[in-house]
């Protein structure tokens, strides 16, 4: 949703340069780095992918449809509550209104798949729409397009390791937020002001690092004494569910919602609908 053509990126760059009171690259280079970083926080979209015709030749979906990519094994996935990192709606009414404004003719289908109602479990579905719009649909679609157009295997995961929050906790119903798998992958469980890891955390990190290391060495995460991680297949689309002390192959999460998003994104590509500002 956030890919932009070169012309739009150039316009945004000119506007940002002018906001700093300069008019050339040479003048930009004389601005202290701290000031540039501070100014970039006020300008959304500076880091979105740009279809410049060179580094990114075209829309990535179209490139994968045409088989125009490196045919290599990939290990891809997302976390159970990615939306928790990017803010929740202020209220149910605000959520419904934002879905209707943003998704137009697909809003009612999406509200049926992601109702976002008032119980903790239902509230999570509002965050799940953010999760799937930003991460879930993309990962699922990447896996589908690669298995259709090339030969290298795709290994997909869903990371859901998190504390069990009490029913009266403000985080009741919350899952695993964005990037929370990284401390397990890179054995950083005691860094970044994290609470002391439990023996279960340590064991989970050992297992995940073994999967990732096997994949880096061989293109396949599987190995001795590991739960089987099947390659993705559309006829039986497994992903490895990792979390809550349980690791097993299971169906793609909320595939019904992903299919509605698939219709929505197909409509956007066909209609040239305006791109999101998110």
N, C-alpha and C positions, 0 to 999 in steps of 0.2 A: 504493500500500500504506500510505502514511503519512497519508492524509487522515483527519481526525477530526471527529466531530460537535461542535457547539457545547458540549454538555453535558460531554463529555470534556475539552475544552480549558479550560472553566471550572474543572473539578475540578483539573486540573493547575496552573492559575494560582493557585488557593487554596493548594494544597500548596506551591508555590514561594514564595509570599508568606509563608507560615508558617515556611518554612525560613530566611527572613531575619529572623525575629523580629518581624514587623510584622503588622498586621491590616487595613490600609486603603490605598487608592491614595494618599491624602495623605501617609501615612508613607513609602510607597515613593518618592514624589517627593523626600523629604528625604535619601535615601540617595545617596552619591556615585556618579557614573556608573561609576567604576572597580570599585566593589564590586558593582554590579548586573551588569556584564559578567562579572566573575569568577564570580559565582553562577550565571549563565546557562550557563557551561561545564559545570556539574555536572548540569544538567537537560536531558535529551534530549527532543527533540520540541517545544520551545517555538516553533520556526519552521515546523513542518509546516503545510500548508494546512488551513484550518478551514472546513467546510461550515456556515457560519453562517446560510444562507438569504437572505443579502443580498449581500455581496461575492462569495462563491462560493455560488450558490443550491443546488447539488446536486453529486453525484459528476460530475467532469468528463467521464468516459466517457459517462454517460447524457446529459449536455448535448449532447455532440457527436453522439451517436446521434440525438437529436431535432432537430439542426440549430440549436440555441439558442446561437449564438456569432456573433461578427462575421465576415462572409464577406470576408476579405482574404487576399492572397497571403502565404505564410509561407516562410521559409528556416530549416530546422531540421536538426539532426544531432548526432553524438556522435563520440567519439574511440575509437581502436582498443583501448586498454587502460585504460579508465576505472577498472576494478577495482583497478589498481595503486595508486591514490591512497587506497583505502579498506581496505587491509590484505589480506594473503593468508592462507590457512589455514596452521596450524602444521605440518600433515602431511597426507598423503593420507587417512589414517584419520579425522582430524579433519574434513576436508572432506566425506567421504562421510557421516559421522554428522550434520554440520550440515545437509546437504541433506535427509537423511531426516527429521530433526526439523522442519525448516522447511516442506518442501513435501509432506509426507505422501504421499497416493496418487499424486502426480506425480513423486516422487523418482526412481524408476528410469528413467522416460523422460528426466528432466533429466540424470541421470548418464550416460545413453547419449549425449545431445547435448553434454554438458559433462563429459567423463570426469575431467579434473583429475589425470592420472597423472604419473609422475615425470620425464619428459623436459621440457626447457624449453618446447617447443611445446605439449605436452599440459598442463603446469602452467598455461599461460596460459588454458586452457579453464575452469579454476576461477575465475580472475579475470573471464573473459568472462561467466560466469553472473551475477556481481555487476554487470558492465557492462550486460548486457541486462535484468536485473531493475530496475535503477535508471534506465537511459537508453535502451537499444536498443529494448525493447518499446514504451516510451512514445512514442518518436519515430516508429517504424513504425506504431503504432496511430493516432497523430495524423494521419499522412499518409493512412492508409486511410480513416479516418472522414471527414476533410474531403473527399477525392475522391468519397466516396459521397453526401455530403449537401449539398454546396454546389458553386459553380462556380470559385472562385478557385484558382489553381495552388499546388502545394506543391513546393518544391525541397529535396531531402534530400541531406546530405553525410555522408561517413565520413572522418574525418581520421586519417591514419596516417603523419605525418612524424616521424621519430625517428632517432637514431643507429643504426648497425648494430653491435650489441654483440658482442664476441668470445664464442666458445663457452665460454671459461673465466671469463667475467665473471659476477658475481652478478646482473647484469641481462640475461643471455642469454635471448632469447625475449621480452623486454619490448617493448611497443608504445608508443603515445602516451597519457600519463596525462590525467586530468581537467584541463580548462581550458588545456591546452597550445596550443590553436589561437588563444587570445586575443592573445598577443604578435604573432602574424602578422597578425591582423585589425586591430589597433590600432597596428601599427608600433612595438612596444616590445621589439624584439629585443636592445637593449643595456641594458635596465633589469632590476631585480629580481635582480641578481647572476647574470645569465645569462652563459654563455660568449660570446665574441665571435662574431657571426653570420658564416657563410660566404657567399660570393656566391650559393650555392644558396638559403640562407635568405632573403636579400634579394629574390631573384627570386620565391620562393614568396610572400613577404609582399606584393609588388607585385601579383601575380596575384590573391591572395585578396582584397586590399583593393579591387581593381577589380570582382570579382564582387559583394562586399558593397555597394559604392557604387552599382553599377548597380541592384541590387535595391532599395536605399533610394530611388533616384530614380524607378524605373519599375515596380517589382514583379516584375522579371525580371532575374536576374543575368547573362544572356548579353549578349555584345557582340563587337565586332570584335577579332580576334586572340586569342580565348579558346577553349579546348576547349569543345565543346558540352555544356551542362548541361541534360538533358531534364527536364521536369516529371515528377513521380511519377505512375505509373499502376499499378493493381493487375494489369492484364492483362500488363504488362511492367514490373515494379517497379524502375526504375533509381534509383540514388543515385550521386552524384559521389564517386568515391574520390580523395582528395587525399593525396599523399605519395610518399616514396621516389623523387622526381624524376619521378613519373608522375601525370597527372591524366586520368581518363577515367570515363565512365559505366559502371557495372558492377552486377551483381545485389546485392540486399540481403544483407548478411553474415549467415551462419548462420541462414538463414530457417527451417530445420528446428527449431532451438532456440527461435526466436521463436514458432513455431506451438505448441510445447509450453507455453511461458509463456502464450500466448493462452488455451489450454485451462485452465491453472491459474488465471489471473485471472478467467476466466468462472465457474469453480467458486467462487472466493471471493465474487464478486458475488452468485451465486445462493444460496450456502449461508450467507452472513453470517459466514464464518469470521473468527476474531479477527484484528485488524490487527497488522502487524509492529511491533516496538518499535524497528526500525532507523531 
